[in-house]
Amino acid sequence: MTAETGTDERKARLGRLTFRAWRRGFREADLVLGPFVEREGAGLTDQEISDFETLLSQDDDHRIYAWIIGTEATPEEFETPVMTRIRDFMRAHVAQAVADGAG
């Protein structure tokens, strides 16, 4: 695999993740996960991308959102550095949206 092929594969992978993150079926999850991958995706490590893919493979969006906002304990297999990044992003994203007049 060439560096260019790796870059193309990474871009395609992030593109698929962006699509999936915005179309979860639970709007609150969409509004965290979609912007997260759009703004932070390029800076994710390969492991964080894999962990994000695993997170998005879960069917229960309400539960994922509960893990993010801390109203439900996150199972150990999902308590990853990318989950920490999502939570940090959520706090900053929501704080900015409120400051901008949302809500």
C-alpha positions in Angstrom: 0.0 0.0 0.0 1.3 3.4 -0.9 1.0 6.5 1.3 -1.4 7.9 -1.2 -3.6 4.8 -1.2 -3.6 4.9 2.6 -4.7 8.5 2.5 -7.4 7.7 0.0 -8.6 4.8 2.2 -8.6 6.9 5.3 -10.6 9.7 3.6 -13.1 7.1 2.4 -13.3 5.6 5.8 -13.9 9.0 7.4 -16.5 9.8 4.7 -18.5 6.6 5.6 -18.2 7.5 9.3 -19.4 11.0 8.7 -22.5 9.7 6.8 -23.2 7.2 9.6 -22.7 9.7 12.4 -25.2 12.1 10.9 -27.9 9.5 10.3 -28.2 7.7 13.6 -32.0 8.1 13.9 -31.8 9.9 17.2 -31.4 13.6 16.6 -29.5 14.3 19.8 -26.9 11.7 18.9 -26.7 13.1 15.3 -26.0 16.6 16.6 -23.0 15.4 18.7 -21.5 12.6 16.5 -21.9 14.3 13.1 -20.2 17.5 14.1 -17.6 15.6 16.1 -16.4 13.5 13.1 -16.6 16.5 10.8 -14.4 18.7 13.0 -12.2 16.1 14.7 -12.1 13.2 12.3 -9.0 14.2 10.5 -7.1 14.3 13.8 -8.2 10.9 15.0 -5.6 8.1 15.2 -6.3 4.9 13.4 -7.2 3.2 16.7 -9.7 6.1 17.5 -11.2 5.7 14.1 -11.7 1.9 14.7 -13.1 2.7 18.1 -15.5 5.2 16.6 -16.6 2.6 14.0 -17.3 0.2 16.8 -19.3 2.8 18.7 -21.4 3.5 15.6 -22.0 -0.2 15.1 -24.2 -0.1 18.2 -27.9 0.0 17.4 -29.2 1.8 20.5 -28.6 5.5 19.9 -30.3 6.5 23.1 -27.8 4.4 25.0 -24.8 5.9 23.1 -26.1 9.4 23.9 -26.5 8.4 27.6 -22.9 7.3 27.7 -21.8 10.5 26.1 -23.7 12.8 28.5 -22.9 10.5 31.5 -26.5 9.6 32.5 -25.6 5.9 32.0 -22.4 4.1 32.8 -20.4 3.4 29.7 -19.5 -0.3 29.2 -15.8 -0.9 29.5 -15.4 -1.8 25.8 -16.7 1.6 24.8 -14.7 3.6 27.5 -12.0 4.6 25.0 -9.9 7.7 24.3 -12.3 8.5 21.5 -15.2 8.4 23.9 -13.3 10.9 26.1 -12.8 13.1 23.0 -16.5 12.9 22.1 -17.4 13.9 25.6 -15.0 16.8 25.5 -16.3 17.9 22.2 -19.9 17.6 23.4 -19.2 19.9 26.3 -17.4 22.5 24.1 -20.0 22.1 21.3 -23.0 22.5 23.5 -21.4 25.4 25.4 -20.7 27.2 22.1 -24.2 26.5 20.8 -25.7 28.0 23.9 -23.4 30.9 23.8 -24.5 31.5 20.2 -28.2 31.5 21.3 -29.3 27.9 20.6 -31.9 26.4 22.9 
